[in-house]
Structure formats: structure tokens, C-alpha cells
Amino acid sequence: MESLLKEYEALSSKGNLAKSTEDVQRVMDLLSEARNNIASNPSGASITLAKLQNPIRQSFENVNGDLKEVYRGLGNYSKALEKKFKDKPLPTTDYDALSSQHALIDRAISMHFLREGQFAVASTFFSELSQSCTPGLATPANPSQSPPREIKIDSLNSEELRQQFARMYYILGELRTKKNLLPAISWARDNSGTLEARGSNLEFELGRLQFIWLFMNGPGGCDQSGMEESHRRALEYARREFGRFQDRYLREIQQLMGAMAFGTNLECSPYRQIFMNDGAWEELATSFTREFCSLLGLSADSPLYIASTAGAIALPTLLKLQTIMKEKRTEWTTQHELPVEIPLPPSYQFHSIFVCPVSKEQTTDRNPPMMMPCGHVIAQESLQRLSKNSRFKCPYCPGESHPREAKKVFL
């Protein structure tokens, strides 16, 4: 990356068009001046144009010289990019898991537009998708008639869902740009029962950050009397709002109250990390987005974004796999699982995966993991193959059991 960064810095310093712009402006000034001279003295037009030739020629040479530096920098930077990121073909396979899942792809795209707040784009997408899915509509692949395509996104193309996301973005805008927590607190209060049933602490976190904001940046000033007014308002807020949170968050409330004793010297107090956390607002915004989407039955992140990012992470491994398979003249025979492990980050691991130690195959809904009385787990097909519907010995310990004694394991 050092060579690429070096060429980028060279392009940034030499590849700007400031000098070229100055030279072009100089040519325009010379032409404007000559035009004014000819307009005021038409008889001297030939002399004016003769005097103009050399300055104009020199200016054009300067412009061309400036552009050469720009082109040279762009060329070197392009070569560095091609050298670092070599063009490789995408991995190909005869089996495409999503080739027949148009409805899922349409839903993912639609949901992505809505989740990003692109309501106008989502509306256009719905409209064009409905037109392309009209029965009897001719297409280039089938000029006569194309079969109707099942959309299954009627629930997305609804005013209620758009209003929900519009409200979410309004609350996030108030929280992030204006440091206004009141809309978020109001929403959490309206959904208090559902949030509490989920074990969420969002409502208290909003109240705690509101207390901290009142304590640190309330309507009072920076002088002594202003600070006292801010502390008084924060205390009134705590007395009014924190009473119903005492059963679950008594220790956190005690910390907030204890910090009031260090009101003039919080930087040296044990509560410094609570009151001087620069990332608290963004963390709370992320938590609010997650809970808001959860109440709508959706994940916190866009499925389209997650799938695209996971695919980009897996691409180098799949390219290497394709090269090895081509060299060894082997084929990818398993359709529902990858032949290699893809090192995805923890945030992209949504469920556990179990590989049967006997068959070395990943379990599925049709072939779930089964736990024997001894505690060892194998796949259902391995269990049936070993037992043959009679008592059998565990392949990993001396314990014996019957297939009906095995229990299905839910991951």
C-alpha cells in the first residue's frame, strides 16, 4: 500500500487544476481586452490581433504543460491501482442459490431503500417492479409473453411502514444533530411494555443520558449560578423520572446521584467516564435503531448490506478455492454449504453451526443435530446409519442407547 499512497500524494499535490485554471483565465482576459480594443478602435484591429498571437500561443503552451502533469499523475496512480488490485474474474458456479428467489431479492432491495430513508426511490422501485411483474408483459428474453412474477412485498409498499421509518429518522436526526432526546424518550415511553418484555434497557439509557445532558449542558450558563441551575434541573428530572426504574437500575441511579457531589470537579471524580463519554450519543442512536427495528420485526442492519459485505469478505477465499479446484480438476458438489470456512467477523455470525463429527457434514433442518443420553451430539442421518433402529454404542464413549432416546438440539 505504500507505493499506492505515494502515488496518491503525488497526484494530490501535482494533479490539481489550479495552474491550468489560472492560465485559461489569463487567455480569457487577453481575449476580452482585445475585443474591447477592437470595439473602441476598429481601424487598429489587425495590429491588436497581431500583438495577441504570441501571448495566446504562450498561454496555450502553459495550459498543455499543466495538463501533462495532471495526466502523468493520473497514469502513475492508475498503474499503481492496477498493480495493487489486479482484475480477477468473479467465481462461477452452475448452481445459483438465488436464481429462483426473485421475491427475496426484490424484498431485500425494497427494504434497503426504506431503511435508508430513500422513500422516493423506494416508491419508484415499487412502481417499476409492479409494471415489470404485470402478466402478459413482453420482455426481450421472451418477446411473446412473460409469466407473472410473484412480488410478495405488499407489506413493504404501505404508508404505515414508511411513516414508521420516517419517524425513526426524525428521532435519530433530533438525537444526533440537535442533542434532543425528548422524541426518543416519548417513543420509548409509548412502547415501554414491549421494551421491558424484551429485556431492553433503552428507556433507562435515554433517561440517564437526558439527566447527564441537563447536568452538564442544561439551560443554565457557565457561571456558578448557571451550573447550580443546571444541577437543580437535573435533580428535578431524576426525582420525576427515575422512581419507576429503581427496581432494575438502583445502582446506576445511585451513581448519578453520587456524581452531584463532584459537580464542580467531575474530571477528577470516579464518575468521569459516565459523564464525559463522547461516544454515548452515537451508541444510544445505534441502540435506538436496533430496538426500533426489532419492534417492527426487522434486523438492525439492512439484509442487503449484510449480504453484500459478507460476499465481499468471502470473495478472496472463493477465488482461491476456484483456482485450486481448476488445477486439481475437481468440482463443487455440495449445493447448500460452502466447502471451506469463511472467516466472517463476529457481527456477521447470526446463528450457531454444527458439523457432525461422524459424517463431517453440516447439519440442516432436515438433518438436525441429535444428542444421545451420554451427551455426545451427532447428525440425525449418522444416528440412523449407526443404530439401524436398535440399540447402538456411541462412537465416542462406551455408552449405549436407543435412537428414540436421542433428543433434537436447537441451535
Beta strands, then each sheet from edge to edge (+ up, - down):
strand 1: 369-371
strand 2: 377-379
strand 3: 392-393
strand 4: 400-401
strand 5: 407-408
sheet 1: 2+ 1- 5+
sheet 2: 3+ 4-
end
